[in-house]
Amino acid sequence: MALRYLQGTLQIEIMACPVLLRIKKHYICEHYNSETNMYPLVFSRAKRAISVLFLCLAAAQAYGQEHHFEYIGNHIYLEAEINGKPANLVFDTGAELIYLDSTFVADRGLTFKKVGNAVLDGAGTDGPSKTKIIFGEVSVCTGGKVYRPEYSPIINLKALLGEHADGIFGMKAISGKIISIDYRNRRFNLYDKLEPQMTDGYKCIPVSFQSRQILVPLKVTVNTQTIISGNALMDIGSGSGITLTSSAAHRHGLENIAEKTSFESGGLGGKSAGYTIAIENADIGGIPVDATQAQYSTDQSGSLASSLYIANIGNAVWSRFDIILDLPAGKMYLKRN
């Protein structure tokens, strides 16, 4: 799930004045339009490049932050406060930003002055959808830190995940940290530095962090004739297991498998569909996953139709492991829990 702002255009409206931003490596505005009598908005590239981190609690550790999370419906929920209101945020490695649920915003009486429109991409075949976006007025306190995102989209999240979901906590604010996830003990920790003893008993796997996405090596053995290998998207915001993209499925002829069961699910990009099939085994970087089933998508658009990776891996798989992510070093450490 991502806002479309790295390629193409992003339509934003602020105070009823539409401005078209063409964003590539930097944040640039179109020149003044004399016909519409509009002036361009100028954004600082430095401000767009980082999320400002402030101290929230005096007792917070300088070296590491510890979160105790709830695990509901194969999703990690972090306790937080949004503009002083208690909230439960879904941690999502497949998302970049901090998103707010529309019902949560309305029920808590949160109001914002700097609100615009944007286009949101995600899993599903409905294509890009329009959403409201808040500029610089959201304050999120979690784990002893305050995050002030430059912009926060408003989405209808509860319709997808249920009443417990008040928002999404994405990767942008913490991608430079060491991220440790202990599913069994419900601990989510952030560190500034990876100490050698932290990875005792773990296996190191190379990963890449490209275009706000974590890609990991995956091999799926469907049968002796069909072995699918390549990079897969690490999506801790998904409650599913291994879902092969429609592009990978077509390349390997999975539509010719006779024994399969259809499925349909919903995402921010609309409905997604495909089939569940039996597989012999799967592994992530050589570590067995003990999976006997996988899904493959039949979507013709959206993230599950991507040719940039072969599959999406969700929490039904990741919850079997203790995980340490060192994205700046391009490494992930896994240990069975």
TORKOL-4160 file (C-alpha; in steps of 0.2 Angstrom, whole numbers, padded with zeros to 4 digits, m for minus):
337
<pt num="1" X="0000" Y="0000" Z="0000"/>
<pt num="2" X="0007" Y="0017" Z="m0005"/>
<pt num="3" X="0003" Y="0034" Z="m0010"/>
<pt num="4" X="0007" Y="0037" Z="m0029"/>
<pt num="5" X="0020" Y="0051" Z="m0027"/>
<pt num="6" X="0036" Y="0043" Z="m0034"/>
<pt num="7" X="0030" Y="0042" Z="m0052"/>
<pt num="8" X="0017" Y="0051" Z="m0061"/>
<pt num="9" X="0007" Y="0064" Z="m0052"/>
<pt num="10" X="m0001" Y="0067" Z="m0036"/>
<pt num="11" X="m0017" Y="0078" Z="m0035"/>
<pt num="12" X="m0018" Y="0088" Z="m0019"/>
<pt num="13" X="m0030" Y="0101" Z="m0013"/>
<pt num="14" X="m0027" Y="0112" Z="0001"/>
<pt num="15" X="m0039" Y="0126" Z="0007"/>
<pt num="16" X="m0049" Y="0123" Z="m0009"/>
<pt num="17" X="m0034" Y="0127" Z="m0020"/>
<pt num="18" X="m0029" Y="0112" Z="m0032"/>
<pt num="19" X="m0011" Y="0110" Z="m0035"/>
<pt num="20" X="m0003" Y="0097" Z="m0046"/>
<pt num="21" X="0013" Y="0090" Z="m0039"/>
<pt num="22" X="0025" Y="0081" Z="m0051"/>
<pt num="23" X="0036" Y="0071" Z="m0039"/>
<pt num="24" X="0052" Y="0061" Z="m0044"/>
<pt num="25" X="0068" Y="0062" Z="m0034"/>
<pt num="26" X="0063" Y="0078" Z="m0026"/>
<pt num="27" X="0047" Y="0087" Z="m0022"/>
<pt num="28" X="0043" Y="0100" Z="m0035"/>
<pt num="29" X="0028" Y="0110" Z="m0039"/>
<pt num="30" X="0022" Y="0116" Z="m0056"/>
<pt num="31" X="0024" Y="0134" Z="m0060"/>
<pt num="32" X="0011" Y="0147" Z="m0056"/>
<pt num="33" X="m0005" Y="0145" Z="m0067"/>
<pt num="34" X="m0011" Y="0162" Z="m0072"/>
<pt num="35" X="m0027" Y="0155" Z="m0079"/>
<pt num="36" X="m0033" Y="0148" Z="m0062"/>
<pt num="37" X="m0024" Y="0161" Z="m0052"/>
<pt num="38" X="m0015" Y="0148" Z="m0041"/>
<pt num="39" X="0002" Y="0149" Z="m0033"/>
<pt num="40" X="0013" Y="0134" Z="m0031"/>
<pt num="41" X="0017" Y="0126" Z="m0014"/>
<pt num="42" X="0035" Y="0124" Z="m0010"/>
<pt num="43" X="0040" Y="0110" Z="0000"/>
<pt num="44" X="0058" Y="0108" Z="0008"/>
<pt num="45" X="0067" Y="0092" Z="0001"/>
<pt num="46" X="0075" Y="0090" Z="0018"/>
<pt num="47" X="0058" Y="0090" Z="0027"/>
<pt num="48" X="0051" Y="0077" Z="0014"/>
<pt num="49" X="0066" Y="0066" Z="0016"/>
<pt num="50" X="0064" Y="0062" Z="0035"/>
<pt num="51" X="0052" Y="0061" Z="0049"/>
<pt num="52" X="0056" Y="0072" Z="0064"/>
<pt num="53" X="0058" Y="0062" Z="0080"/>
<pt num="54" X="0055" Y="0070" Z="0097"/>
<pt num="55" X="0056" Y="0064" Z="0115"/>
<pt num="56" X="0039" Y="0059" Z="0121"/>
<pt num="57" X="0042" Y="0052" Z="0139"/>
<pt num="58" X="0057" Y="0057" Z="0150"/>
<pt num="59" X="0059" Y="0039" Z="0155"/>
<pt num="60" X="0061" Y="0032" Z="0138"/>
<pt num="61" X="0077" Y="0023" Z="0134"/>
<pt num="62" X="0090" Y="0032" Z="0124"/>
<pt num="63" X="0097" Y="0016" Z="0116"/>
<pt num="64" X="0081" Y="0006" Z="0113"/>
<pt num="65" X="0062" Y="0007" Z="0113"/>
<pt num="66" X="0051" Y="m0008" Z="0119"/>
<pt num="67" X="0033" Y="m0010" Z="0114"/>
<pt num="68" X="0022" Y="m0024" Z="0120"/>
<pt num="69" X="0009" Y="m0028" Z="0106"/>
<pt num="70" X="m0007" Y="m0037" Z="0104"/>
<pt num="71" X="m0008" Y="m0050" Z="0091"/>
<pt num="72" X="m0026" Y="m0051" Z="0084"/>
<pt num="73" X="m0032" Y="m0059" Z="0068"/>
<pt num="74" X="m0014" Y="m0061" Z="0062"/>
<pt num="75" X="m0010" Y="m0043" Z="0064"/>
<pt num="76" X="0002" Y="m0034" Z="0076"/>
<pt num="77" X="m0006" Y="m0019" Z="0086"/>
<pt num="78" X="0005" Y="m0006" Z="0094"/>
<pt num="79" X="m0002" Y="0005" Z="0108"/>
<pt num="80" X="m0001" Y="0023" Z="0103"/>
<pt num="81" X="m0009" Y="0040" Z="0106"/>
<pt num="82" X="m0014" Y="0051" Z="0091"/>
<pt num="83" X="m0015" Y="0069" Z="0095"/>
<pt num="84" X="m0018" Y="0064" Z="0113"/>
<pt num="85" X="m0031" Y="0050" Z="0109"/>
<pt num="86" X="m0028" Y="0032" Z="0113"/>
<pt num="87" X="m0026" Y="0022" Z="0098"/>
<pt num="88" X="m0021" Y="0004" Z="0091"/>
<pt num="89" X="m0010" Y="0005" Z="0076"/>
<pt num="90" X="m0007" Y="m0010" Z="0064"/>
<pt num="91" X="0012" Y="m0012" Z="0061"/>
<pt num="92" X="0014" Y="m0014" Z="0042"/>
<pt num="93" X="0031" Y="m0017" Z="0033"/>
<pt num="94" X="0021" Y="m0016" Z="0017"/>
<pt num="95" X="0016" Y="0002" Z="0021"/>
<pt num="96" X="0027" Y="0018" Z="0021"/>
<pt num="97" X="0017" Y="0031" Z="0030"/>
<pt num="98" X="0006" Y="0033" Z="0046"/>
<pt num="99" X="m0012" Y="0031" Z="0041"/>
<pt num="100" X="m0027" Y="0035" Z="0051"/>
<pt num="101" X="m0044" Y="0026" Z="0051"/>
<pt num="102" X="m0058" Y="0038" Z="0046"/>
<pt num="103" X="m0070" Y="0031" Z="0059"/>
<pt num="104" X="m0057" Y="0034" Z="0073"/>
<pt num="105" X="m0054" Y="0052" Z="0067"/>
<pt num="106" X="m0073" Y="0055" Z="0067"/>
<pt num="107" X="m0077" Y="0047" Z="0084"/>
<pt num="108" X="m0062" Y="0055" Z="0093"/>
<pt num="109" X="m0067" Y="0072" Z="0087"/>
<pt num="110" X="m0051" Y="0075" Z="0078"/>
<pt num="111" X="m0051" Y="0090" Z="0066"/>
<pt num="112" X="m0037" Y="0096" Z="0055"/>
<pt num="113" X="m0035" Y="0112" Z="0045"/>
<pt num="114" X="m0022" Y="0107" Z="0032"/>
<pt num="115" X="m0032" Y="0093" Z="0023"/>
<pt num="116" X="m0030" Y="0088" Z="0004"/>
<pt num="117" X="m0033" Y="0074" Z="m0008"/>
<pt num="118" X="m0021" Y="0060" Z="m0014"/>
<pt num="119" X="m0022" Y="0044" Z="m0024"/>
<pt num="120" X="m0019" Y="0028" Z="m0015"/>
<pt num="121" X="m0012" Y="0012" Z="m0022"/>
<pt num="122" X="m0014" Y="m0005" Z="m0014"/>
<pt num="123" X="m0019" Y="m0024" Z="m0016"/>
<pt num="124" X="m0034" Y="m0026" Z="m0026"/>
<pt num="125" X="m0041" Y="m0024" Z="m0043"/>
<pt num="126" X="m0051" Y="m0008" Z="m0041"/>
<pt num="127" X="m0036" Y="0003" Z="m0046"/>
<pt num="128" X="m0030" Y="0019" Z="m0037"/>
<pt num="129" X="m0043" Y="0026" Z="m0025"/>
<pt num="130" X="m0044" Y="0044" Z="m0019"/>
<pt num="131" X="m0041" Y="0048" Z="m0001"/>
<pt num="132" X="m0040" Y="0063" Z="0011"/>
<pt num="133" X="m0022" Y="0067" Z="0017"/>
<pt num="134" X="m0017" Y="0077" Z="0032"/>
<pt num="135" X="m0002" Y="0089" Z="0031"/>
<pt num="136" X="0009" Y="0090" Z="0047"/>
<pt num="137" X="m0005" Y="0091" Z="0060"/>
<pt num="138" X="m0004" Y="0072" Z="0066"/>
<pt num="139" X="0006" Y="0068" Z="0082"/>
<pt num="140" X="0009" Y="0050" Z="0086"/>
<pt num="141" X="0016" Y="0044" Z="0102"/>
<pt num="142" X="0021" Y="0026" Z="0104"/>
<pt num="143" X="0035" Y="0017" Z="0113"/>
<pt num="144" X="0041" Y="0033" Z="0122"/>
<pt num="145" X="0043" Y="0043" Z="0106"/>
<pt num="146" X="0033" Y="0055" Z="0096"/>
<pt num="147" X="0032" Y="0054" Z="0077"/>
<pt num="148" X="0026" Y="0069" Z="0067"/>
<pt num="149" X="0023" Y="0063" Z="0049"/>
<pt num="150" X="0024" Y="0076" Z="0035"/>
<pt num="151" X="0007" Y="0069" Z="0029"/>
<pt num="152" X="m0005" Y="0056" Z="0034"/>
<pt num="153" X="m0019" Y="0048" Z="0023"/>
<pt num="154" X="m0036" Y="0044" Z="0030"/>
<pt num="155" X="m0043" Y="0027" Z="0025"/>
<pt num="156" X="m0057" Y="0016" Z="0029"/>
<pt num="157" X="m0047" Y="0003" Z="0039"/>
<pt num="158" X="m0060" Y="m0004" Z="0051"/>
<pt num="159" X="m0070" Y="m0010" Z="0036"/>
<pt num="160" X="m0056" Y="m0022" Z="0032"/>
<pt num="161" X="m0048" Y="m0026" Z="0049"/>
<pt num="162" X="m0062" Y="m0023" Z="0062"/>
<pt num="163" X="m0065" Y="m0011" Z="0076"/>
<pt num="164" X="m0048" Y="m0013" Z="0084"/>
<pt num="165" X="m0039" Y="m0005" Z="0070"/>
<pt num="166" X="m0037" Y="0014" Z="0072"/>
<pt num="167" X="m0023" Y="0016" Z="0060"/>
<pt num="168" X="m0007" Y="0009" Z="0052"/>
<pt num="169" X="0011" Y="0012" Z="0057"/>
<pt num="170" X="0022" Y="0011" Z="0042"/>
<pt num="171" X="0041" Y="0010" Z="0039"/>
<pt num="172" X="0046" Y="0028" Z="0035"/>
<pt num="173" X="0049" Y="0034" Z="0053"/>
<pt num="174" X="0059" Y="0018" Z="0058"/>
<pt num="175" X="0068" Y="0011" Z="0043"/>
<pt num="176" X="0084" Y="0017" Z="0050"/>
<pt num="177" X="0082" Y="0007" Z="0066"/>
<pt num="178" X="0086" Y="m0011" Z="0071"/>
<pt num="179" X="0068" Y="m0019" Z="0072"/>
<pt num="180" X="0066" Y="m0034" Z="0083"/>
<pt num="181" X="0049" Y="m0044" Z="0083"/>
<pt num="182" X="0046" Y="m0057" Z="0096"/>
<pt num="183" X="0029" Y="m0065" Z="0092"/>
<pt num="184" X="0028" Y="m0077" Z="0106"/>
<pt num="185" X="0031" Y="m0064" Z="0120"/>
<pt num="186" X="0023" Y="m0050" Z="0110"/>
<pt num="187" X="0038" Y="m0039" Z="0110"/>
<pt num="188" X="0042" Y="m0026" Z="0097"/>
<pt num="189" X="0059" Y="m0017" Z="0100"/>
<pt num="190" X="0068" Y="m0003" Z="0091"/>
<pt num="191" X="0087" Y="m0001" Z="0093"/>
<pt num="192" X="0100" Y="0011" Z="0087"/>
<pt num="193" X="0114" Y="m0002" Z="0085"/>
<pt num="194" X="0114" Y="m0021" Z="0083"/>
<pt num="195" X="0125" Y="m0029" Z="0096"/>
<pt num="196" X="0133" Y="m0046" Z="0091"/>
<pt num="197" X="0124" Y="m0056" Z="0106"/>
<pt num="198" X="0107" Y="m0050" Z="0099"/>
<pt num="199" X="0108" Y="m0062" Z="0085"/>
<pt num="200" X="0114" Y="m0078" Z="0094"/>
<pt num="201" X="0105" Y="m0093" Z="0087"/>
<pt num="202" X="0098" Y="m0083" Z="0072"/>
<pt num="203" X="0102" Y="m0086" Z="0054"/>
<pt num="204" X="0106" Y="m0071" Z="0043"/>
<pt num="205" X="0097" Y="m0069" Z="0027"/>
<pt num="206" X="0101" Y="m0055" Z="0014"/>
<pt num="207" X="0087" Y="m0043" Z="0011"/>
<pt num="208" X="0084" Y="m0027" Z="0001"/>
<pt num="209" X="0075" Y="m0012" Z="0005"/>
<pt num="210" X="0069" Y="m0004" Z="m0012"/>
<pt num="211" X="0056" Y="0009" Z="m0015"/>
<pt num="212" X="0049" Y="0007" Z="0003"/>
<pt num="213" X="0048" Y="m0012" Z="0001"/>
<pt num="214" X="0057" Y="m0026" Z="0010"/>
<pt num="215" X="0062" Y="m0040" Z="m0002"/>
<pt num="216" X="0067" Y="m0057" Z="0004"/>
<pt num="217" X="0073" Y="m0073" Z="m0005"/>
<pt num="218" X="0059" Y="m0086" Z="m0007"/>
<pt num="219" X="0058" Y="m0103" Z="m0015"/>
<pt num="220" X="0042" Y="m0112" Z="m0017"/>
<pt num="221" X="0042" Y="m0130" Z="m0023"/>
<pt num="222" X="0025" Y="m0133" Z="m0030"/>
<pt num="223" X="0030" Y="m0150" Z="m0036"/>
<pt num="224" X="0045" Y="m0158" Z="m0044"/>
<pt num="225" X="0042" Y="m0150" Z="m0061"/>
<pt num="226" X="0037" Y="m0133" Z="m0054"/>
<pt num="227" X="0049" Y="m0123" Z="m0043"/>
<pt num="228" X="0047" Y="m0104" Z="m0041"/>
<pt num="229" X="0061" Y="m0094" Z="m0034"/>
<pt num="230" X="0065" Y="m0075" Z="m0032"/>
<pt num="231" X="0062" Y="m0060" Z="m0021"/>
<pt num="232" X="0046" Y="m0059" Z="m0011"/>
<pt num="233" X="0038" Y="m0044" Z="m0002"/>
<pt num="234" X="0039" Y="m0045" Z="0017"/>
<pt num="235" X="0021" Y="m0039" Z="0022"/>
<pt num="236" X="0019" Y="m0040" Z="0040"/>
<pt num="237" X="0003" Y="m0029" Z="0038"/>
<pt num="238" X="m0005" Y="m0045" Z="0029"/>
<pt num="239" X="m0013" Y="m0059" Z="0039"/>
<pt num="240" X="m0010" Y="m0071" Z="0025"/>
<pt num="241" X="0004" Y="m0084" Z="0021"/>
<pt num="242" X="0012" Y="m0085" Z="0005"/>
<pt num="243" X="0003" Y="m0078" Z="m0010"/>
<pt num="244" X="0011" Y="m0079" Z="m0027"/>
<pt num="245" X="0008" Y="m0064" Z="m0039"/>
<pt num="246" X="m0002" Y="m0067" Z="m0054"/>
<pt num="247" X="0013" Y="m0063" Z="m0064"/>
<pt num="248" X="0023" Y="m0077" Z="m0056"/>
<pt num="249" X="0008" Y="m0089" Z="m0057"/>
<pt num="250" X="0006" Y="m0086" Z="m0076"/>
<pt num="251" X="0025" Y="m0089" Z="m0079"/>
<pt num="252" X="0024" Y="m0106" Z="m0071"/>
<pt num="253" X="0008" Y="m0111" Z="m0077"/>
<pt num="254" X="m0001" Y="m0113" Z="m0061"/>
<pt num="255" X="m0018" Y="m0110" Z="m0069"/>
<pt num="256" X="m0016" Y="m0128" Z="m0076"/>
<pt num="257" X="m0017" Y="m0135" Z="m0059"/>
<pt num="258" X="m0033" Y="m0145" Z="m0057"/>
<pt num="259" X="m0035" Y="m0147" Z="m0038"/>
<pt num="260" X="m0037" Y="m0129" Z="m0031"/>
<pt num="261" X="m0049" Y="m0119" Z="m0021"/>
<pt num="262" X="m0054" Y="m0101" Z="m0025"/>
<pt num="263" X="m0053" Y="m0087" Z="m0013"/>
<pt num="264" X="m0058" Y="m0069" Z="m0013"/>
<pt num="265" X="m0052" Y="m0055" Z="m0001"/>
<pt num="266" X="m0052" Y="m0037" Z="0001"/>
<pt num="267" X="m0039" Y="m0024" Z="0002"/>
<pt num="268" X="m0037" Y="m0005" Z="0001"/>
<pt num="269" X="m0036" Y="m0007" Z="m0018"/>
<pt num="270" X="m0052" Y="m0016" Z="m0018"/>
<pt num="271" X="m0056" Y="m0035" Z="m0020"/>
<pt num="272" X="m0042" Y="m0048" Z="m0024"/>
<pt num="273" X="m0045" Y="m0065" Z="m0030"/>
<pt num="274" X="m0036" Y="m0081" Z="m0034"/>
<pt num="275" X="m0033" Y="m0099" Z="m0029"/>
<pt num="276" X="m0026" Y="m0110" Z="m0015"/>
<pt num="277" X="m0015" Y="m0124" Z="m0020"/>
<pt num="278" X="m0005" Y="m0138" Z="m0012"/>
<pt num="279" X="0014" Y="m0136" Z="m0012"/>
<pt num="280" X="0028" Y="m0148" Z="m0007"/>
<pt num="281" X="0038" Y="m0135" Z="0003"/>
<pt num="282" X="0044" Y="m0117" Z="0004"/>
<pt num="283" X="0059" Y="m0109" Z="0012"/>
<pt num="284" X="0065" Y="m0091" Z="0015"/>
<pt num="285" X="0084" Y="m0089" Z="0012"/>
<pt num="286" X="0086" Y="m0108" Z="0015"/>
<pt num="287" X="0075" Y="m0108" Z="0031"/>
<pt num="288" X="0061" Y="m0120" Z="0029"/>
<pt num="289" X="0043" Y="m0113" Z="0031"/>
<pt num="290" X="0034" Y="m0129" Z="0034"/>
<pt num="291" X="0020" Y="m0124" Z="0022"/>
<pt num="292" X="0009" Y="m0136" Z="0013"/>
<pt num="293" X="m0002" Y="m0123" Z="0005"/>
<pt num="294" X="0000" Y="m0107" Z="m0005"/>
<pt num="295" X="m0011" Y="m0095" Z="m0014"/>
<pt num="296" X="m0009" Y="m0088" Z="m0031"/>
<pt num="297" X="m0017" Y="m0072" Z="m0037"/>
<pt num="298" X="m0027" Y="m0069" Z="m0053"/>
<pt num="299" X="m0027" Y="m0050" Z="m0051"/>
<pt num="300" X="m0023" Y="m0041" Z="m0067"/>
<pt num="301" X="m0019" Y="m0025" Z="m0057"/>
<pt num="302" X="m0013" Y="m0020" Z="m0040"/>
<pt num="303" X="0002" Y="m0026" Z="m0029"/>
<pt num="304" X="m0002" Y="m0044" Z="m0032"/>
<pt num="305" X="0000" Y="m0042" Z="m0050"/>
<pt num="306" X="0017" Y="m0035" Z="m0049"/>
<pt num="307" X="0032" Y="m0042" Z="m0059"/>
<pt num="308" X="0044" Y="m0034" Z="m0046"/>
<pt num="309" X="0043" Y="m0049" Z="m0034"/>
<pt num="310" X="0036" Y="m0067" Z="m0035"/>
<pt num="311" X="0025" Y="m0067" Z="m0019"/>
<pt num="312" X="0018" Y="m0058" Z="m0004"/>
<pt num="313" X="0023" Y="m0066" Z="0013"/>
<pt num="314" X="0011" Y="m0061" Z="0028"/>
<pt num="315" X="0010" Y="m0065" Z="0046"/>
<pt num="316" X="0004" Y="m0082" Z="0044"/>
<pt num="317" X="0022" Y="m0086" Z="0040"/>
<pt num="318" X="0032" Y="m0073" Z="0049"/>
<pt num="319" X="0023" Y="m0077" Z="0066"/>
<pt num="320" X="0033" Y="m0093" Z="0066"/>
<pt num="321" X="0049" Y="m0084" Z="0069"/>
<pt num="322" X="0058" Y="m0072" Z="0079"/>
<pt num="323" X="0064" Y="m0058" Z="0068"/>
<pt num="324" X="0078" Y="m0045" Z="0068"/>
<pt num="325" X="0078" Y="m0033" Z="0053"/>
<pt num="326" X="0094" Y="m0023" Z="0050"/>
<pt num="327" X="0088" Y="m0014" Z="0034"/>
<pt num="328" X="0103" Y="m0001" Z="0033"/>
<pt num="329" X="0115" Y="m0016" Z="0032"/>
<pt num="330" X="0103" Y="m0026" Z="0021"/>
<pt num="331" X="0101" Y="m0041" Z="0033"/>
<pt num="332" X="0087" Y="m0050" Z="0041"/>
<pt num="333" X="0090" Y="m0063" Z="0056"/>
<pt num="334" X="0077" Y="m0077" Z="0058"/>
<pt num="335" X="0075" Y="m0090" Z="0072"/>
<pt num="336" X="0061" Y="m0102" Z="0074"/>
<pt num="337" X="0050" Y="m0098" Z="0089"/>
